[in-house]
Amino acid sequence: MSFSFDQIRILRAIAHEGSFKKAAESMFISQPAVSLQVRNLEKAVGAVLFDRSSRSAELTQAGHVLLSYAEQIINLQKEAVRAIGDLESLRGGVLTLGASQTTGTYLMPQLIGIFRQRYPEVSVQLQVRSTRQVAQGVMEGLWGLGIVGGAVPNELSERLEVEDFIDDPYVLIAAANHPLAGSSVIDKKRLYREKFITLDPGSTTRRVIDKALLESGIEPSKLNLEMELSSLEAIKVAVQAGLGIAFISAIAVHQELSMGVLEQIQVEGLDVHRKLRILTDPKRYISRATRAFQKEILPQALSLMPFKTL
């Protein structure tokens, strides 16, 4: 016996909401109707999908297996709708994008602005997630294209097309009234005498910076860490308050440097940067909106970079 599209939508709603009642409310149908559809679905697949002994709607092993396929089926349905819509033109439709934190916060809004000027009738959906989550989402069809700055996990990079995009340089910043402000170039050893503001050790950006410092002969563990913060915005505020200096993406700090509230400090022989990468899934349909963004808009990113890339 086959099962219906509505039944797998109900399965996913229950799994996401955590109960039959909340799933029914989210889908604007009655709870008895939800229960009936679940029973019919279990008959169709020949397996129990939910643990009835639990107070919450917990999936059985069979339920988890079916849910993974249900997600793929629902994403394919959305993809089919987008593909049919593409038969018309770029006078409508949706551009779905995923991006890692720094790129999604500071670069993507500018690129989306350019795209919207050219294609005002295409709506844009941008989700900012971790590099792994963006890669997973592109593979699952949640986003037509992703841009990340971290290393893509091997198990995902093998299934995706990973294309080098542009370099994202990191600059050393200090408050405008900091003793180092106005210095032409400082020696690397001077870094050991300064107080540093940095991201927490688990962040991708922190690992990139520490690796680059090691390669340039600087031992990160010997730096005087004044504080570890969880966001780039918090770091910028702390540096501006004179609490220390920090390495930060040039994209993220361009405005503050232009306004003169922060100063860039040049360090002799030190090069800290990472490569941004474009992620697509060659096995999935690439919408016209996604192709237009990739071919027409992304090449303009280089002109938006505040500093010369390497």
C-alpha positions in Angstrom: 0.0 0.0 0.0 1.3 3.5 -0.9 1.2 6.5 1.4 0.2 10.1 0.6 2.1 13.4 0.6 -0.2 14.7 3.3 0.7 11.8 5.5 4.4 12.5 5.4 3.7 16.2 6.0 1.8 15.1 9.1 4.7 12.9 10.2 7.2 15.7 9.9 4.9 18.1 11.7 4.5 15.7 14.7 8.3 15.2 14.8 9.0 18.9 14.7 6.2 20.0 17.1 6.7 17.1 19.6 3.1 16.1 19.9 0.0 15.1 17.9 -2.0 18.1 19.3 0.6 20.7 18.4 1.0 19.2 14.9 -2.8 19.3 14.4 -2.8 23.0 15.4 0.1 23.9 13.1 -1.7 22.3 10.2 -5.2 23.6 11.1 -6.7 20.1 11.2 -8.2 18.1 14.1 -6.2 15.9 16.4 -8.4 12.8 15.6 -7.6 13.4 11.9 -3.9 13.5 12.6 -4.1 10.2 14.6 -6.1 8.6 11.8 -3.5 9.6 9.2 -0.7 8.3 11.3 -2.4 4.9 11.8 -3.0 4.7 8.0 0.6 5.6 7.4 1.8 2.9 9.8 -0.4 0.4 8.0 1.0 1.5 4.6 4.6 1.0 5.7 4.0 -1.9 7.9 5.8 -0.4 11.0 5.1 1.5 14.2 6.3 5.0 13.7 5.7 6.5 17.2 6.3 5.2 20.7 2.9 5.2 22.3 4.3 4.6 25.8 6.1 8.0 25.8 4.3 11.1 27.0 5.7 13.0 24.0 5.5 12.0 20.4 8.8 10.2 20.1 9.8 8.5 16.8 10.7 4.9 16.7 13.7 3.8 14.6 11.4 3.2 11.7 9.9 6.6 12.3 13.3 8.3 12.1 14.1 6.4 8.8 10.8 7.5 7.2 11.3 11.0 8.5 14.6 11.3 6.7 12.9 10.3 3.4 10.0 12.5 4.1 12.3 15.6 4.4 13.8 14.7 1.0 10.4 14.2 -0.6 9.1 17.5 0.7 12.2 19.3 -0.5 11.9 17.7 -3.9 8.3 18.9 -4.1 9.4 22.5 -3.4 12.2 22.1 -6.0 9.7 20.9 -8.6 7.5 24.0 -8.0 10.6 26.3 -8.4 11.6 24.5 -11.6 8.2 24.9 -13.1 8.2 28.6 -12.1 11.4 29.0 -13.9 9.7 28.2 -17.1 8.3 31.7 -17.0 11.1 34.1 -16.2 12.8 35.9 -13.4 9.7 38.0 -12.9 8.9 36.0 -9.8 10.1 33.1 -7.7 12.4 32.7 -4.8 16.2 32.8 -4.4 17.2 30.6 -1.4 20.7 31.2 0.1 22.6 29.9 3.1 25.8 31.6 4.5 28.1 31.2 7.5 28.1 33.8 10.2 30.5 36.6 9.0 29.7 36.2 5.3 26.0 36.1 6.0 26.0 39.1 8.3 28.3 41.5 6.5 28.7 40.5 2.8 25.5 38.8 1.7 23.1 41.7 2.4 25.1 43.9 0.0 25.1 41.2 -2.7 21.4 40.6 -2.2 20.8 44.3 -2.5 22.4 44.3 -5.9 20.4 41.3 -6.9 17.1 42.9 -5.8 17.8 46.0 -7.8 18.2 43.9 -10.9 15.4 41.4 -10.2 13.0 43.2 -7.9 10.2 40.6 -8.3 12.3 37.7 -7.0 12.0 37.3 -3.3 15.2 36.3 -1.4 15.5 34.0 1.6 18.8 34.1 3.5 19.6 31.8 6.4 22.8 32.4 8.5 24.1 29.1 10.0 27.3 27.3 10.7 29.5 26.1 7.8 28.3 22.5 8.5 24.7 23.5 8.6 24.9 25.4 5.4 26.6 22.5 3.6 24.0 20.1 5.0 21.2 22.4 3.9 22.5 22.8 0.3 22.8 19.0 0.1 19.2 18.6 1.3 17.9 21.2 -1.1 17.0 23.8 1.6 19.1 26.4 -0.2 20.1 26.6 -3.8 23.5 28.0 -3.0 25.7 28.5 0.1 28.7 30.6 0.9 30.9 29.6 3.8 34.2 30.5 5.3 34.9 27.4 7.4 36.2 24.0 6.3 33.4 21.9 4.7 33.3 18.4 6.4 34.7 15.7 4.1 31.5 13.7 4.1 29.6 16.7 2.8 32.3 18.1 0.4 32.4 14.8 -1.4 28.7 15.2 -2.4 28.8 19.0 -3.1 30.5 21.2 -5.6 32.9 23.4 -3.6 34.3 26.4 -5.6 36.8 28.9 -4.3 35.2 32.4 -4.1 37.3 35.2 -2.7 39.8 35.7 0.1 38.5 37.1 3.4 41.5 39.0 5.0 41.7 39.5 8.8 43.0 42.8 10.1 44.4 43.7 13.5 42.3 46.5 15.0 42.7 48.8 18.0 40.7 51.8 19.4 41.5 55.1 17.8 43.2 56.3 21.0 45.2 53.1 21.5 49.0 53.5 21.8 49.4 51.4 18.7 47.0 53.6 16.6 48.9 55.5 14.0 51.9 53.1 14.0 53.1 52.4 10.5 54.2 48.7 11.0 54.9 46.9 14.2 57.1 43.9 14.9 55.3 40.5 15.5 56.9 40.2 19.0 55.0 43.3 20.1 51.9 41.2 20.0 53.0 39.4 23.1 52.9 42.6 25.1 49.3 43.5 24.1 45.9 42.5 25.6 43.8 40.6 23.1 40.0 40.3 22.6 39.1 37.1 20.7 36.3 34.7 19.9 35.7 31.6 22.0 38.1 28.7 21.2 35.4 26.6 19.6 34.7 29.1 16.8 35.8 28.5 13.2 37.2 32.0 12.9 39.3 31.5 16.1 40.9 28.3 14.6 41.7 30.1 11.3 43.4 32.9 13.1 45.4 30.7 15.5 46.5 28.5 12.6 47.7 31.6 10.6 49.5 33.0 13.6 51.3 29.7 14.1 52.4 29.6 10.4 53.7 33.2 10.8 55.8 32.3 13.9 53.4 33.6 16.6 52.4 31.2 19.4 48.7 31.9 20.1 48.9 30.3 23.6 51.4 32.9 24.6 49.2 35.9 23.7 47.7 37.8 26.6 43.9 37.1 26.2 42.0 39.8 28.1 38.6 38.2 27.2 36.9 35.7 24.9 33.6 36.8 23.5 30.9 35.0 21.4 30.3 37.5 18.6 32.1 39.9 16.3 29.9 42.8 17.3 30.9 42.3 21.0 34.6 42.2 20.0 34.3 45.4 18.1 32.6 47.2 21.0 35.3 45.9 23.5 38.1 47.0 21.3 36.5 50.4 20.8 36.2 50.7 24.6 40.0 50.3 24.8 39.9 46.8 26.4 42.4 45.3 24.0 43.2 44.7 20.3 41.8 42.0 18.1 42.0 40.2 14.7 38.8 40.5 12.8 37.4 40.1 9.3 38.0 43.1 7.1 34.4 42.8 5.9 33.1 43.0 9.4 35.0 46.1 10.5 35.0 48.2 7.3 32.4 50.7 8.5 34.2 51.3 11.8 37.6 51.8 10.1 36.0 54.2 7.6 34.5 56.2 10.4 37.8 56.4 12.3 36.5 54.9 15.5 38.9 51.9 15.0 42.3 51.8 13.6 44.0 49.0 11.6 47.5 48.0 12.8 49.9 46.6 10.3 52.1 43.7 11.6 55.4 43.0 9.7 55.4 39.6 8.0 51.9 38.6 9.2 49.3 37.4 6.8 46.0 36.2 8.2 43.1 35.3 5.8 40.8 32.6 4.8 39.1 31.5 1.6 35.4 31.9 1.2 33.8 29.1 -0.8 30.6 28.6 -2.9 28.6 25.5 -2.3 26.1 23.9 -4.7 24.7 20.5 -5.2 25.4 19.2 -8.8 22.7 16.6 -8.4 19.9 19.0 -7.8 18.1 21.4 -10.0 19.7 24.9 -10.1 17.0 27.5 -10.4 17.4 30.5 -12.8 17.4 32.8 -9.9 20.3 30.9 -8.3 22.2 30.8 -11.6 21.7 34.6 -12.0 22.9 35.3 -8.5 26.0 33.0 -9.0 26.9 34.3 -12.5 25.9 37.9 -12.4 26.1 39.0 -8.7 28.8 37.0 -7.0 31.6 38.3 -9.4 30.8 41.8 -8.0 31.8 40.8 -4.5 35.4 41.6 -5.1 34.6 45.2 -5.6 32.8 45.3 -2.3 35.8 44.0 -0.4 37.2 46.8 1.8 40.8 45.7 1.3 42.8 44.1 -1.5 42.4 40.4 -1.3 45.3 38.0 -1.7 
